[in-house]
Amino acid sequence: MKKLSLFALVAACTFARTASAEVKAGQHAADFEKTSLGGQFVKLSSLRGKVVLVDFWASWCEPCKKELPLLSKMAARLRARGIEIVTVNIDDSRDKADAFIRAHALDQLIVLADNDKSIVAKYEPPKMPTSFMIDRAGIVRSVNAGYEDGDDAKIERALVSLASH
C-alpha cells in the first residue's frame, strides 16, 4: 500500500508540474505586474490593445547579448505603431541586470527584474532568450526560443504583421 501511495504522490506532482505554466502559441498570455528598472509600473493586461513582445533574458546568456541591443533599436522604431517590447531579466541579482543595461545602452526597452522568478515561472521559457509575441487581445501568437542571427528581422516582421491586423 505504501508503494502505491508513493507512486500516486509522485504521479500527482509530475502531472501538476506538466499541467501548470509553459505558455504556448494560441494561449492567453499570463498576466504579471512589476515595476521596471526605470521606475515604470507595468501590468501586462494594461497593455491590451497593443502588440507586445515579452522577451526573457539573463546577463550570462551569450545570445541575449546579441539580441537585446537589436530589440532596443526595434522598440524605438515600433512604439509609434502600437508595439511594446517588455524584457524580463531572470538574474538573481538586479545589479547584474543594471550593469548589463548600462554596458549595452538598452534605454529604449522596458526592463523588468524578475529576481523572485514569479514571471518566468508563469511562462517557463525553454531557452534564453525566448520571445513571446502577443496580439492586441492578449493571445500569444508565436514563440521564438533562442536567438540566431536574423531572428530579429523575423520577430519584427511578425510584430508588424500582428499590429496591422
C-alpha positions as a Markdown table, in Angstrom:
| # | Residue | x | y | z |
|---|---|---|---|---|
| 1 | Met | 0.0 | 0.0 | 0.0 |
| 2 | Lys | 2.9 | 2.4 | 0.8 |
| 3 | Lys | 4.3 | 1.9 | -2.7 |
| 4 | Leu | 1.0 | 2.7 | -4.3 |
| 5 | Ser | 0.6 | 5.8 | -2.2 |
| 6 | Leu | 4.2 | 7.0 | -3.0 |
| 7 | Phe | 3.5 | 6.3 | -6.7 |
| 8 | Ala | 0.3 | 8.3 | -6.6 |
| 9 | Leu | 2.1 | 11.2 | -4.9 |
| 10 | Val | 4.9 | 11.2 | -7.5 |
| 11 | Ala | 2.4 | 11.0 | -10.4 |
| 12 | Ala | 0.3 | 13.8 | -8.9 |
| 13 | Cys | 3.3 | 16.0 | -8.6 |
| 14 | Thr | 4.5 | 15.2 | -12.1 |
| 15 | Phe | 1.1 | 15.9 | -13.5 |
| 16 | Ala | 0.8 | 19.2 | -11.6 |
| 17 | Arg | 4.1 | 20.4 | -13.0 |
| 18 | Thr | 3.1 | 19.4 | -16.5 |
| 19 | Ala | -0.3 | 21.0 | -16.3 |
| 20 | Ser | 0.9 | 24.3 | -14.9 |
| 21 | Ala | 2.7 | 27.0 | -16.8 |
| 22 | Glu | 4.6 | 26.9 | -20.1 |
| 23 | Val | 2.7 | 29.4 | -22.2 |
| 24 | Lys | 2.4 | 28.4 | -25.8 |
| 25 | Ala | 1.1 | 30.0 | -29.0 |
| 26 | Gly | -2.7 | 30.2 | -29.1 |
| 27 | Gln | -3.0 | 30.6 | -25.3 |
| 28 | His | -3.8 | 33.8 | -23.3 |
| 29 | Ala | -0.6 | 35.4 | -22.1 |
| 30 | Ala | -0.2 | 35.0 | -18.4 |
| 31 | Asp | -0.6 | 38.4 | -16.7 |
| 32 | Phe | 2.0 | 39.9 | -14.5 |
| 33 | Glu | 2.9 | 43.1 | -12.9 |
| 34 | Lys | 6.2 | 44.6 | -11.7 |
| 35 | Thr | 7.9 | 48.0 | -11.6 |
| 36 | Ser | 10.5 | 48.3 | -14.3 |
| 37 | Leu | 14.2 | 49.2 | -13.6 |
| 38 | Gly | 13.3 | 52.6 | -14.9 |
| 39 | Gly | 10.6 | 53.0 | -12.2 |
| 40 | Gln | 7.5 | 52.5 | -14.5 |
| 41 | Phe | 4.7 | 50.2 | -13.2 |
| 42 | Val | 4.0 | 47.6 | -15.8 |
| 43 | Lys | 1.0 | 45.3 | -15.8 |
| 44 | Leu | 0.8 | 43.1 | -19.0 |
| 45 | Ser | -3.0 | 43.2 | -19.2 |
| 46 | Ser | -2.9 | 47.0 | -19.1 |
| 47 | Leu | -1.1 | 46.8 | -22.5 |
| 48 | Arg | -4.2 | 45.2 | -24.2 |
| 49 | Gly | -4.9 | 46.9 | -27.4 |
| 50 | Lys | -1.2 | 46.9 | -28.2 |
| 51 | Val | 1.0 | 44.2 | -29.7 |
| 52 | Val | 3.5 | 43.2 | -27.1 |
| 53 | Leu | 6.8 | 41.3 | -27.2 |
| 54 | Val | 7.7 | 39.7 | -23.9 |
| 55 | Asp | 11.4 | 38.7 | -24.0 |
| 56 | Phe | 13.1 | 36.7 | -21.3 |
| 57 | Trp | 16.9 | 37.1 | -20.9 |
| 58 | Ala | 19.8 | 36.8 | -18.5 |
| 59 | Ser | 23.1 | 38.7 | -18.2 |
| 60 | Trp | 25.1 | 35.3 | -18.5 |
| 61 | Cys | 23.3 | 34.5 | -21.8 |
| 62 | Glu | 25.6 | 35.0 | -24.9 |
| 63 | Pro | 22.7 | 35.1 | -27.4 |
| 64 | Cys | 21.0 | 37.7 | -25.2 |
| 65 | Lys | 24.0 | 40.0 | -25.6 |
| 66 | Lys | 23.4 | 40.0 | -29.4 |
| 67 | Glu | 19.6 | 40.2 | -29.3 |
| 68 | Leu | 18.9 | 42.9 | -26.7 |
| 69 | Pro | 20.6 | 45.8 | -28.5 |
| 70 | Leu | 18.6 | 44.9 | -31.6 |
| 71 | Leu | 15.4 | 44.8 | -29.6 |
| 72 | Ser | 16.2 | 48.2 | -28.1 |
| 73 | Lys | 16.5 | 49.7 | -31.6 |
| 74 | Met | 13.4 | 47.8 | -32.7 |
| 75 | Ala | 11.4 | 49.2 | -29.7 |
| 76 | Ala | 12.3 | 52.8 | -30.8 |
| 77 | Arg | 11.1 | 52.1 | -34.4 |
| 78 | Leu | 7.9 | 50.2 | -33.5 |
| 79 | Arg | 6.5 | 52.1 | -30.5 |
| 80 | Ala | 4.6 | 54.5 | -32.8 |
| 81 | Arg | 2.9 | 51.5 | -34.4 |
| 82 | Gly | 1.3 | 50.4 | -31.2 |
| 83 | Ile | 4.0 | 47.8 | -30.4 |
| 84 | Glu | 5.7 | 47.5 | -27.0 |
| 85 | Ile | 8.7 | 45.4 | -26.1 |
| 86 | Val | 8.9 | 44.3 | -22.5 |
| 87 | Thr | 12.0 | 42.4 | -21.4 |
| 88 | Val | 12.2 | 40.2 | -18.3 |
| 89 | Asn | 15.6 | 39.7 | -16.7 |
| 90 | Ile | 15.8 | 36.5 | -14.7 |
| 91 | Asp | 19.2 | 37.0 | -13.0 |
| 92 | Asp | 19.2 | 36.5 | -9.2 |
| 93 | Ser | 20.6 | 40.0 | -8.7 |
| 94 | Arg | 19.2 | 43.2 | -10.0 |
| 95 | Asp | 22.7 | 44.6 | -10.0 |
| 96 | Lys | 23.7 | 42.3 | -12.8 |
| 97 | Ala | 20.7 | 43.5 | -14.9 |
| 98 | Asp | 21.5 | 47.1 | -14.2 |
| 99 | Ala | 25.2 | 46.6 | -15.2 |
| 100 | Phe | 24.2 | 44.8 | -18.4 |
| 101 | Ile | 21.7 | 47.5 | -19.4 |
| 102 | Arg | 24.3 | 50.3 | -18.8 |
| 103 | Ala | 27.0 | 48.3 | -20.8 |
| 104 | His | 24.7 | 47.7 | -23.8 |
| 105 | Ala | 22.8 | 51.1 | -23.8 |
| 106 | Leu | 19.3 | 49.5 | -23.7 |
| 107 | Asp | 17.5 | 52.7 | -22.9 |
| 108 | Gln | 14.6 | 52.0 | -25.3 |
| 109 | Leu | 13.5 | 48.8 | -23.6 |
| 110 | Ile | 11.1 | 48.3 | -20.7 |
| 111 | Val | 13.1 | 46.0 | -18.4 |
| 112 | Leu | 11.7 | 44.1 | -15.5 |
| 113 | Ala | 13.9 | 42.4 | -13.0 |
| 114 | Asp | 12.3 | 39.0 | -12.1 |
| 115 | Asn | 14.6 | 38.2 | -9.2 |
| 116 | Asp | 11.8 | 36.3 | -7.4 |
| 117 | Lys | 11.1 | 34.3 | -10.6 |
| 118 | Ser | 7.4 | 35.0 | -10.4 |
| 119 | Ile | 7.1 | 35.9 | -14.1 |
| 120 | Val | 9.4 | 33.2 | -15.5 |
| 121 | Ala | 7.5 | 30.6 | -13.5 |
| 122 | Lys | 4.3 | 31.5 | -15.4 |
| 123 | Tyr | 5.9 | 31.3 | -18.9 |
| 124 | Glu | 8.6 | 28.7 | -18.5 |
| 125 | Pro | 10.7 | 29.8 | -21.5 |
| 126 | Pro | 12.5 | 26.8 | -23.0 |
| 127 | Lys | 15.7 | 28.7 | -23.6 |
| 128 | Met | 17.4 | 32.1 | -23.0 |
| 129 | Pro | 16.4 | 34.3 | -24.7 |
| 130 | Thr | 12.8 | 33.5 | -25.5 |
| 131 | Ser | 10.4 | 35.9 | -27.0 |
| 132 | Phe | 6.6 | 35.7 | -26.7 |
| 133 | Met | 4.7 | 37.7 | -29.4 |
| 134 | Ile | 1.3 | 38.7 | -28.0 |
| 135 | Asp | -1.6 | 40.2 | -30.1 |
| 136 | Arg | -3.8 | 43.1 | -29.2 |
| 137 | Ala | -6.3 | 40.7 | -27.4 |
| 138 | Gly | -3.6 | 39.2 | -25.2 |
| 139 | Ile | -3.2 | 35.9 | -27.1 |
| 140 | Val | 0.3 | 34.6 | -27.6 |
| 141 | Arg | 0.7 | 34.2 | -31.4 |
| 142 | Ser | 4.2 | 32.9 | -31.6 |
| 143 | Val | 7.2 | 32.0 | -29.5 |
| 144 | Asn | 10.8 | 32.4 | -30.6 |
| 145 | Ala | 13.0 | 30.2 | -28.4 |
| 146 | Gly | 16.7 | 31.1 | -28.5 |
| 147 | Tyr | 18.4 | 33.7 | -30.8 |
| 148 | Glu | 20.2 | 33.2 | -34.0 |
| 149 | Asp | 21.4 | 35.9 | -36.4 |
| 150 | Gly | 18.4 | 37.1 | -38.4 |
| 151 | Asp | 15.8 | 36.3 | -35.7 |
| 152 | Asp | 15.4 | 40.0 | -35.0 |
| 153 | Ala | 14.1 | 40.6 | -38.6 |
| 154 | Lys | 11.8 | 37.6 | -38.3 |
| 155 | Ile | 10.5 | 38.9 | -34.9 |
| 156 | Glu | 10.0 | 42.4 | -36.3 |
| 157 | Arg | 8.1 | 41.2 | -39.3 |
| 158 | Ala | 5.8 | 39.1 | -37.1 |
| 159 | Leu | 5.1 | 42.1 | -34.7 |
| 160 | Val | 4.4 | 44.4 | -37.6 |
| 161 | Ser | 2.0 | 41.8 | -39.1 |
| 162 | Leu | 0.2 | 41.5 | -35.8 |
| 163 | Ala | -0.1 | 45.2 | -35.5 |
| 164 | Ser | -1.6 | 45.6 | -39.0 |
| 165 | His | -4.5 | 43.2 | -38.1 |
